[in-house]
Amino acid sequence: MTVSQPPMLEFPAMLHGSIGDIRRQVNASGRAWAREYLKTGCFTPHRRMLQVSSNEVLIMHSGADSSLVPRPRWRLYMLHSIFTSLNEGVPDEERQRMEEAFESFCLSTPWGALGHAVSPLSPRSAERMARRLGALLRFWEVLRRPRYAFWFDRPYTLEELIEDIYGLTLAAWCPEGPAPVHEHLARMVERMARATREDCMQAVLRVIPALVRANADLQHREELSDTDFLRERLAALSPEDWEDVSSAHRYALNGQLYAWDRQLGQH
């Protein structure tokens, strides 16, 4: 009887190295992918891949990149800088279409799904986050092998990483109670994918009180804790701003809370 081997986890070699080396390689890859897209309308998988060992720590945030000695490491947080070089030479009217295509390409890979789940770019709508987190779920088992650094080089399991980033959002979309992280995330993705505007509103209103409590420097805490005030402000958001917060992503909502706090101060 032959025992099937689990698939290897491989990431593009451009994401491994010193900060300077990765920056150069990511920029070069972005320009190459932009040229390819303009010619063919698609993206070819990265040619040079490296296997990720199960004992390696993948750095997911610049705040965790605290090593004073420059040495080769997996620095996944530098993936998003590719969008700067990806736009070089691309007509303005084509950029949004290309960025959408590039995200879809990334979500078909473990490294891209991980990057777009941990540090999602705007807009962070419920529909878009359902796609991003759904992609993460497809690669869940293989991505459970490494450890992750998100804050101060503390090693996280994948479950701990997602709980740290999405704990408030998971609780908002699934208020009936906690569950194992994979199960909880799958339930949230399903609800996000078919959410109405009111479903999103309810999830957002469940997250905001915890954010107000956590951000002690907010000056207008009473107003920002008032449900009627929040509903009014959320309803007045532009379609673009509403789309960015409708998934109840804590960092998107944090930015919106501080914007309202500044506006209240001006009055």
C-alpha positions as CSV (number, residue, x, y, z in Angstrom):
1,M,0.0,0.0,0.0
2,T,1.4,3.4,-1.0
3,V,0.8,6.4,1.2
4,S,0.3,9.6,-0.7
5,Q,2.6,12.4,0.2
6,P,1.0,15.7,1.2
7,P,1.6,18.5,-1.4
8,M,4.6,20.7,-0.9
9,L,4.1,24.3,0.0
10,E,6.0,26.5,-2.4
11,F,6.2,30.3,-2.6
12,P,7.8,32.5,-5.2
13,A,11.5,32.8,-4.6
14,M,11.2,36.6,-4.9
15,L,9.6,36.7,-1.4
16,H,12.6,35.1,0.3
17,G,15.8,37.1,1.0
18,S,16.9,40.3,2.5
19,I,14.5,43.3,2.4
20,G,16.6,45.0,-0.4
21,D,16.7,41.8,-2.5
22,I,13.0,41.2,-2.2
23,R,12.2,44.7,-3.1
24,R,14.2,44.5,-6.2
25,Q,12.8,41.2,-7.2
26,V,9.2,42.1,-6.5
27,N,9.5,45.3,-8.5
28,A,11.1,43.4,-11.4
29,S,8.3,40.7,-11.3
30,G,5.6,43.4,-11.2
31,R,7.0,45.1,-14.3
32,A,7.3,41.7,-16.1
33,W,3.7,40.8,-15.2
34,A,2.5,44.2,-16.4
35,R,4.2,43.6,-19.8
36,E,2.7,40.2,-20.0
37,Y,-0.8,41.4,-19.2
38,L,-0.6,44.1,-21.9
39,K,0.4,41.4,-24.4
40,T,-1.8,38.5,-23.4
41,G,-4.4,39.7,-20.9
42,C,-3.2,37.1,-18.3
43,F,-0.4,36.2,-15.9
44,T,2.0,33.3,-15.9
45,P,2.9,31.7,-12.6
46,H,6.2,32.7,-11.2
47,R,9.0,30.6,-12.7
48,R,11.2,30.2,-9.7
49,M,9.6,28.7,-6.6
50,L,11.1,27.6,-3.3
51,Q,9.8,25.1,-0.9
52,V,8.6,26.4,2.5
53,S,9.9,24.3,5.3
54,S,7.5,23.4,8.1
55,N,9.8,24.9,10.7
56,E,10.1,28.3,9.0
57,V,8.5,31.5,10.2
58,L,6.8,33.6,7.6
59,I,6.8,37.4,8.3
60,M,3.4,38.7,7.6
61,H,3.8,42.3,8.8
62,S,6.6,44.8,8.8
63,G,6.1,45.2,12.5
64,A,7.3,41.7,13.0
65,D,10.4,42.1,10.9
66,S,12.5,43.0,13.9
67,S,15.8,41.3,13.0
68,L,18.7,43.7,13.2
69,V,20.9,41.3,11.3
70,P,19.9,41.3,7.6
71,R,19.4,37.7,6.7
72,P,17.3,35.8,4.2
73,R,13.7,35.3,5.4
74,W,10.2,34.9,4.0
75,R,8.8,38.4,4.0
76,L,5.3,37.9,2.7
77,Y,4.2,41.4,3.7
78,M,6.2,42.8,0.9
79,L,4.0,41.1,-1.7
80,H,1.6,44.1,-1.9
81,S,4.4,46.5,-3.0
82,I,4.1,44.7,-6.3
83,F,1.1,46.8,-7.3
84,T,3.4,49.9,-7.6
85,S,5.5,48.3,-10.4
86,L,2.6,46.4,-11.8
87,N,1.0,49.7,-12.9
88,E,4.1,50.9,-14.7
89,G,3.4,51.5,-18.3
90,V,-0.3,50.4,-18.0
91,P,-2.9,53.0,-19.3
92,D,-5.0,54.5,-16.5
93,E,-8.2,53.1,-18.0
94,E,-6.8,49.6,-17.9
95,R,-5.4,49.6,-14.4
96,Q,-8.5,48.6,-12.4
97,R,-9.2,45.7,-14.8
98,M,-5.6,44.5,-14.5
99,E,-5.6,44.7,-10.7
100,E,-8.8,42.7,-10.6
101,A,-7.3,40.1,-12.9
102,F,-4.1,40.0,-10.8
103,E,-6.0,39.5,-7.6
104,S,-7.9,36.6,-9.2
105,F,-4.5,35.1,-10.3
106,C,-3.1,35.5,-6.8
107,L,-6.1,33.9,-5.2
108,S,-5.5,30.8,-7.2
109,T,-2.2,30.3,-5.3
110,P,-1.4,29.6,-1.6
111,W,0.9,32.6,-1.3
112,G,-1.6,35.0,-2.9
113,A,-4.5,33.7,-0.9
114,L,-2.5,34.1,2.3
115,G,-1.4,37.6,1.4
116,H,-4.8,38.9,0.4
117,A,-6.4,37.4,3.6
118,V,-3.8,38.7,6.1
119,S,-3.4,42.2,4.5
120,P,-6.4,42.8,2.2
121,L,-6.2,45.9,0.1
122,S,-9.2,48.2,-0.3
123,P,-12.0,47.8,-1.1
124,R,-12.8,45.3,1.7
125,S,-16.4,44.6,0.9
126,A,-18.3,41.6,2.2
127,E,-18.4,40.1,-1.2
128,R,-14.7,40.6,-1.9
129,M,-13.6,39.4,1.5
130,A,-15.7,36.3,1.0
131,R,-13.7,35.5,-2.1
132,R,-10.4,36.2,-0.4
133,L,-11.1,34.2,2.7
134,G,-12.7,31.5,0.7
135,A,-9.4,31.2,-1.2
136,L,-7.5,30.9,2.1
137,L,-9.8,28.1,3.1
138,R,-9.0,26.1,-0.1
139,F,-5.3,26.1,0.9
140,W,-5.9,25.8,4.6
141,E,-4.3,22.4,5.2
142,V,-1.0,23.2,3.4
143,L,-0.8,26.7,5.0
144,R,-1.1,25.2,8.5
145,R,2.4,23.8,8.4
146,P,4.6,27.0,8.8
147,R,4.5,29.5,11.6
148,Y,3.7,33.1,11.1
149,A,5.0,36.4,12.6
150,F,2.5,39.3,12.7
151,W,3.5,41.4,15.7
152,F,7.0,41.6,17.3
153,D,8.2,38.3,15.8
154,R,5.9,36.2,18.0
155,P,5.2,32.9,16.2
156,Y,1.6,32.2,15.4
157,T,-0.1,29.1,14.1
158,L,-2.4,29.8,11.1
159,E,-5.4,29.5,13.5
160,E,-3.9,32.0,15.9
161,L,-3.1,34.4,13.1
162,I,-6.6,34.4,11.7
163,E,-8.1,34.7,15.2
164,D,-5.9,37.7,16.0
165,I,-6.8,39.5,12.8
166,Y,-10.4,38.4,12.3
167,G,-11.6,37.6,15.8
168,L,-14.0,40.6,16.1
169,T,-15.2,40.1,12.5
170,L,-15.9,36.4,13.1
171,A,-17.9,37.1,16.2
172,A,-19.8,39.9,14.4
173,W,-20.9,37.6,11.5
174,C,-21.5,34.5,13.7
175,P,-22.8,35.9,17.0
176,E,-24.3,32.6,18.0
177,G,-20.9,31.6,19.4
178,P,-17.4,30.5,18.7
179,A,-16.3,27.4,16.9
180,P,-12.9,26.0,15.7
181,V,-11.3,28.7,13.5
182,H,-11.6,26.8,10.2
183,E,-15.3,26.1,10.8
184,H,-16.0,29.6,12.1
185,L,-14.2,31.1,9.1
186,A,-16.1,28.9,6.6
187,R,-19.4,29.9,8.2
188,M,-18.5,33.6,8.0
189,V,-17.5,33.3,4.3
190,E,-20.8,31.7,3.5
191,R,-22.7,34.5,5.2
192,M,-20.6,37.3,3.7
193,A,-21.1,35.9,0.2
194,R,-24.9,36.2,0.3
195,A,-25.1,39.2,2.7
196,T,-27.7,42.0,2.2
197,R,-26.8,45.6,3.1
198,E,-28.7,45.1,6.4
199,D,-26.7,42.0,7.2
200,C,-23.5,44.0,6.7
201,M,-24.9,46.9,8.7
202,Q,-25.6,44.5,11.7
203,A,-22.1,43.0,11.5
204,V,-20.5,46.5,11.4
205,L,-22.5,47.7,14.4
206,R,-21.4,44.6,16.4
207,V,-17.7,45.4,15.8
208,I,-17.7,49.1,16.4
209,P,-18.3,49.0,20.2
210,A,-15.2,46.9,20.7
211,L,-13.1,49.2,18.6
212,V,-14.3,52.3,20.6
213,R,-13.4,50.6,23.8
214,A,-9.9,49.6,22.4
215,N,-9.1,53.1,21.0
216,A,-8.7,55.2,24.2
217,D,-7.6,58.3,22.2
218,L,-11.0,58.7,20.5
219,Q,-12.4,62.1,21.6
220,H,-16.1,61.6,21.0
221,R,-16.8,58.2,22.5
222,E,-20.4,58.9,23.4
223,E,-21.4,59.7,19.8
224,L,-19.3,56.9,18.4
225,S,-21.1,54.4,20.7
226,D,-24.6,55.6,19.8
227,T,-26.3,53.1,17.4
228,D,-28.6,55.8,15.8
229,F,-25.6,58.1,15.2
230,L,-23.6,55.2,13.6
231,R,-26.5,54.1,11.4
232,E,-26.9,57.6,10.1
233,R,-23.2,58.0,9.4
234,L,-22.9,54.6,7.8
235,A,-26.0,55.3,5.6
236,A,-24.4,58.6,4.5
237,L,-21.1,57.0,3.3
238,S,-20.3,57.1,-0.4
239,P,-20.7,53.7,-2.2
240,E,-16.9,53.4,-2.2
241,D,-16.5,54.0,1.5
242,W,-19.4,51.7,2.4
243,E,-17.9,49.0,0.3
244,D,-14.6,49.3,2.2
245,V,-16.2,48.7,5.6
246,S,-19.2,46.5,4.7
247,S,-17.3,43.3,5.7
248,A,-16.8,44.6,9.2
249,H,-13.0,44.4,8.8
250,R,-11.6,45.9,12.0
251,Y,-8.8,47.9,10.4
252,A,-11.1,49.5,7.7
253,L,-13.6,50.4,10.4
254,N,-10.8,51.8,12.6
255,G,-10.0,54.3,9.9
256,Q,-13.6,55.3,9.5
257,L,-14.1,55.8,13.3
258,Y,-11.1,58.2,13.4
259,A,-12.4,60.0,10.4
260,W,-15.8,60.6,12.1
261,D,-14.0,61.5,15.3
262,R,-12.1,64.3,13.5
263,Q,-15.3,65.5,11.8
264,L,-17.0,65.8,15.2
265,G,-14.1,67.7,16.5
266,Q,-14.4,70.3,13.7
267,H,-18.0,71.0,14.8
